Amino acid sequence: MRPHQDVPSTSGSTLSNRFPVGILGVGSHVPDNVVTNEELARGLDTSDEWIVKRTGIRERRFLPEGTGTTDMCVAAAEEALRESGTDAADLDCVIVATFTFDQLLPSTALTVSERIGARRAVALDLNQAACSGGLYGMWTALHLFQGGQFQRVLVIGAEALSRITDPTDRTTRVFFGDAAGAAVLGPVEESSGVLSWSLGGTLSHGVEVPAGERASRSAPRSWAPAAST
């Protein structure tokens, strides 16, 4: 995807990289709990017609009580490992991109690594990229390979947005659901795999999850939308 012309970005080609990298296997997980527009409309000032017209969304998945982001990460990771034929013990690094982690500490990536048996893997958490977290995770993995010592990196992008959106706010509740995706990256033949990249972004408080000092100066809500329509 080409970044918007007004957004600062950085780009690069991987054709000159010492070690070409590609996706060897992928996995995903969505909760069984399907939440339809009709269900949301029972408690919100909205309707199936309003939601579909503005978003195209008819249903989303919400995590059941007693489960969290880490559980989705593990399920997606195990599928990606199977598809790529990779043993978790052979992973050199596990990267998890999420801002809806189950806890601040211990690390989500470290917790996932332990649960899948990747005990020698470096564990990295990325939590600043939101929707593009998976892409930033893959970009990070791509560059980790260039040292020549990594052979397998697991990248996971996951969010449990049902846990932080305001259930009474129709401008955010109808948009988001819960899911996880994973990919195992590794060396591939020259001129294949990831060939180039372009990433960029600008700071915006239009959508945010207040915490720390900023939370003390913000309204007491879990999700702050830019505007209502």
Number of C-alpha atoms within 10 A of each C-alpha: 6 9 14 10 7 8 11 11 14 11 10 11 11 18 15 11 15 12 20 21 26 19 20 21 20 22 21 21 20 19 17 10 12 14 15 15 21 16 13 20 16 10 12 17 11 17 16 18 13 13 21 14 11 10 10 12 16 16 20 19 19 20 22 11 6 6 12 18 25 24 18 26 31 24 19 24 30 20 20 26 22 15 15 19 12 17 14 24 13 16 24 20 24 27 28 29 30 28 22 22 21 17 11 9 9 10 16 26 27 21 16 25 27 16 14 17 14 22 18 15 23 15 21 18 18 20 14 12 15 16 14 15 22 24 18 20 23 24 17 15 23 21 13 16 22 14 9 10 9 18 16 25 26 31 31 33 30 28 25 25 22 21 17 15 23 17 16 12 17 20 17 20 18 26 18 18 21 22 22 26 23 28 27 28 27 23 19 15 10 14 13 13 18 18 16 11 14 14 17 13 14 8 5 8 10 9 12 12 17 18 11 7 8 10 13 10 10 12 11 10 12 16 19 19 16 12 8 8 5
